[in-house]
Amino acid sequence: MLTDPIADMLTRIRNANSGHKESVDVPASKFKEQIAKILEAEGYVKSVERVKLESGFDAIRIGLKYGAKRELVIKSIKRISRPGRRAYVNSENLPKIRAGLGIAIVSTSKGLMVDRDARKIGVGGEVICEVW
């Protein structure tokens, strides 16, 4: 039984990325799909699509992205807010990952967004993960 499906998704991406896989399949949910689409919009992954597996379950297929010499685009992807210890911040205390070179994905009252967008509109929320 999985107690933290978001951490499982991030771990699958981290492991497939370090193994230089083309893509990784993650069990589907709307929340995980939104996280994957943010990663795609920010340029960390190549593609995101919802697929039906042979087992009959829905999955999110995330196409991973690498540099010209197969260097990793995602150097680190880490869960911040966990079920046992939620991390909530206001708009003034939103983290700046690697002095703005990375992103933090934040769940706000206005939806899921990147830290700089949340800072721009002045909302805080739960810091889901950080990527750089």
C-alpha positions, 0 to 999 in steps of 0.5 A: 500500500502506498501512503504517498503517491506523489513521492512515488511519482517523483521517485519513479521520475528520479530513477528513470532519469538516472537510468537514462530511460526514454519515458516512465509510466506513473499511475494516473491521477489529476493531481499527478498529471498537473504536476507533470504538465508543470514540469513539461511547461517549465522544460524539465520533461519532453512530453506528458500523455495519459495512456491506457495500460494493458492491465486496464489501468490509466497511466501518465507517460512522461517522456524524459529529456536530456542534454546534447551529451546525455546530461541530465536536465533534472538534476534533483527532484525532491518532495518537500511537503509529506503526509507526516509533515506538511509544509505550508508557506505564505507568499513572502516565504515561498522558497527560491530554489537555486536562486531562481534557477530551479522551481518549487511546485506549490498547491495554492487556493488558485491551483497548482503553480510554480513558486514565481507565479505564486509570488507574482499574484501574492498567494502562498500554499503547500510546497509540494516539491522542488526541481532543479 
